[in-house]
Amino acid sequence: MLAQRRRERLDCEVADWERFSALPEDVQRRVLEALGCPCVDASTRLLLVRLERMGILKCL
């Protein structure tokens, strides 16, 4: 039996659109998909937290 990845709720929004637009297109797509989803997996959560630390996102 495969273990399911734990999914967590993380509420974020783009705080700096100029810096966000400078990110690679695949990263932008991944972030935008995560923003539209009520829950994110652990690897996506780490990406969002990193972008928050960079000032690109604002997360609650």
matplotlib code that plots the C-alpha trace (Angstrom):
import matplotlib.pyplot as plt

x = [0.0, 1.3, 1.3, -0.6, 1.3, 0.1, -1.7, -1.9, -3.9, -1.9, -3.6, -1.3, -1.4, 1.1, 2.6, 5.1, 3.8, 7.0, 9.3, 6.7, 6.7, 10.5, 10.2, 10.5, 7.2, 6.9, 7.3, 4.7, 2.2, 2.9, 2.3, -0.9, -2.3, -1.5, -3.2, -6.4, -6.3, -7.5, -4.7, -1.1, 1.4, 4.6, 6.9, 4.6, 4.3, 8.1, 8.1, 5.4, 7.2, 10.5, 8.7, 7.1, 10.6, 11.7, 8.8, 7.1, 4.1, 2.2, 0.9, -1.5]
y = [0.0, 3.4, 6.1, 9.2, 12.5, 14.8, 17.8, 21.1, 24.2, 27.3, 30.6, 32.8, 35.7, 37.3, 40.4, 41.4, 40.8, 42.2, 39.7, 37.0, 37.6, 37.2, 33.6, 30.7, 30.0, 26.5, 27.9, 30.6, 27.9, 25.7, 28.6, 29.8, 26.3, 26.1, 29.4, 28.1, 24.9, 24.7, 22.3, 21.8, 19.0, 19.3, 20.1, 22.9, 24.2, 24.5, 26.5, 28.8, 29.4, 30.1, 32.6, 34.2, 34.7, 36.3, 38.8, 37.5, 36.0, 36.9, 33.9, 33.6]
z = [0.0, -0.9, 1.7, 0.7, 0.9, 3.6, 2.3, 4.2, 3.8, 3.1, 2.2, 0.1, -2.4, -4.7, -3.0, -5.6, -9.2, -10.8, -9.0, -9.5, -13.3, -13.2, -12.0, -14.5, -16.2, -14.7, -11.2, -11.9, -13.1, -10.1, -7.7, -9.4, -9.4, -5.6, -5.0, -6.5, -4.5, -0.9, 0.1, -1.1, -0.8, 1.3, -1.6, -2.9, 0.6, 0.9, -2.4, -1.2, 2.1, 0.3, -2.0, 1.0, 2.6, -0.6, -0.4, -3.5, -1.7, 1.4, 3.3, 6.2]

ax = plt.figure().add_subplot(projection="3d")
ax.plot(x, y, z, "-o")
ax.set_aspect("equal")
plt.show()
